Amino acid sequence: MQAAATAREGDRGFHAGLIYGVMAWIMADDDAIRIDALTEGETALSESSLSHNYFEFYRFAIDALLITEDWDEVEKYAGALEDYTRDEPLFPTDFFVARGRALAAFGRGRRDDATVGEIQRLRDEAVRVAMASTLPALDEALSSLK
């Protein structure tokens, strides 16, 4: 909570998006805090904000909403991240967009070969590039098939 206070008082353009994204993620189970953090993060991004804030806010917002199984909001933030990087796509952002969408589809009950294959592909890619923090949700989805 101290970080949120610092983000409100300091240079919001430098770190607020990151702070609010992380807060939404680590406090995902607390609806009031999560919703407030997402709202504050969106507000911070609508102001003057450095690019890393968009990447990190959307990434952590997606993860927070995967935890709460809010598939529509996962899709919303995946789309926002994709829109932000459309002109200059980056591997990490493309990965988080695809991961969010695949896990949202899976969460909605899609178990077709394309969805499961995409989750496996993303898992393999996460292992290849050492993105260990992204593995639990992918592993959970794949293990639920057994």
C-alpha positions in Angstrom: 0.0 0.0 0.0 3.0 2.3 0.6 3.9 1.9 -3.1 0.4 3.0 -4.1 0.7 6.1 -1.9 4.1 6.9 -3.5 2.6 6.4 -7.0 -0.2 8.9 -6.1 2.2 11.5 -4.7 5.3 11.1 -7.0 6.0 11.0 -10.7 3.1 8.9 -11.9 4.4 8.7 -15.4 7.5 6.9 -14.3 6.1 4.0 -12.2 2.4 4.2 -11.4 1.3 1.8 -14.1 3.7 -0.8 -12.9 2.8 -0.3 -9.2 -0.9 -0.5 -9.8 -0.6 -3.6 -12.1 1.4 -5.4 -9.5 -1.0 -4.4 -6.7 -3.9 -5.7 -8.7 -2.1 -9.0 -9.2 -0.9 -9.6 -5.6 -4.2 -8.5 -4.2 -6.3 -10.2 -6.8 -8.5 -12.0 -4.2 -9.5 -8.7 -2.7 -12.2 -7.3 -5.0 -12.1 -3.7 -3.7 -8.3 -3.4 -3.9 -8.0 -5.1 -7.2 -10.7 -3.0 -8.8 -9.2 0.2 -7.3 -5.7 -0.7 -8.5 -7.0 -1.5 -12.1 -8.9 1.8 -12.1 -5.9 3.8 -10.8 -3.6 2.0 -13.3 -5.8 2.9 -16.2 -6.0 6.5 -15.0 -2.2 6.6 -14.7 -1.8 5.3 -18.3 -4.2 7.9 -19.6 -1.9 10.6 -18.3 1.7 11.0 -19.4 3.3 7.6 -18.8 6.5 5.9 -20.0 6.1 2.8 -22.1 7.3 0.3 -19.5 4.2 1.1 -17.5 1.8 0.0 -20.3 3.7 -3.3 -20.7 3.8 -4.1 -17.0 0.3 -2.8 -16.1 -1.4 -4.8 -18.8 0.7 -7.9 -18.1 -0.1 -7.9 -14.3 -3.8 -6.9 -15.0 -4.1 -10.0 -17.2 -2.6 -12.2 -14.5 -4.8 -10.7 -11.8 -7.9 -11.3 -13.8 -6.8 -14.9 -14.7 -6.8 -15.5 -10.9 -10.3 -14.2 -10.5 -11.5 -16.0 -13.7 -12.8 -12.7 -15.2 -12.4 -13.9 -18.8 -14.0 -10.8 -20.4 -11.6 -8.5 -18.5 -8.6 -10.7 -19.4 -9.6 -10.3 -23.0 -10.0 -6.5 -22.6 -6.5 -6.1 -21.2 -5.0 -8.5 -23.7 -6.5 -6.4 -26.4 -5.3 -3.2 -24.9 -1.7 -4.6 -24.7 -2.0 -5.8 -28.3 -3.3 -2.4 -29.4 -0.5 -0.5 -27.6 2.2 -2.6 -29.3 0.6 -3.0 -32.7 3.0 -0.8 -34.5 6.1 -2.3 -32.8 5.3 -5.8 -31.6 7.6 -7.3 -29.0 8.0 -10.9 -28.0 7.1 -10.5 -24.4 4.0 -8.5 -25.1 2.9 -10.9 -27.8 3.5 -13.8 -25.4 1.3 -12.2 -22.7 -1.5 -11.4 -25.1 -1.5 -14.9 -26.5 -1.2 -16.4 -23.0 -4.1 -14.3 -21.7 -6.3 -15.2 -24.6 -5.5 -18.9 -24.6 -6.1 -19.2 -20.8 -9.3 -17.2 -21.1 -10.6 -19.5 -23.8 -9.6 -22.5 -21.7 -11.3 -21.0 -18.7 -14.5 -20.6 -20.7 -14.4 -24.3 -21.4 -12.7 -24.6 -24.7 -10.7 -27.9 -24.8 -10.3 -28.2 -28.6 -6.9 -29.2 -30.1 -6.1 -25.6 -31.1 -6.6 -24.2 -27.6 -4.7 -26.9 -25.8 -2.0 -26.8 -28.5 -1.6 -23.1 -28.0 -1.3 -23.5 -24.2 1.3 -26.2 -24.7 3.2 -24.0 -27.2 3.1 -21.1 -24.8 4.4 -23.3 -22.0 7.2 -24.6 -24.1 8.1 -21.0 -25.1 8.0 -19.9 -21.4 10.4 -22.7 -20.5 12.7 -21.8 -23.5 13.0 -18.2 -22.5 13.0 -18.7 -18.7 9.7 -17.0 -17.9 9.0 -19.2 -14.9 6.5 -16.9 -13.4 4.1 -17.5 -16.3 4.2 -21.3 -16.0 1.8 -22.0 -13.1 -1.3 -21.0 -14.9 -0.3 -22.8 -18.0 0.7 -25.9 -16.1 -2.6 -25.8 -14.1 -4.6 -25.7 -17.4 -2.6 -28.6 -18.9 -2.7 -30.7 -15.7 -6.5 -30.4 -15.6 -6.7 -32.4 -18.8 -5.3 -35.5 -17.2 
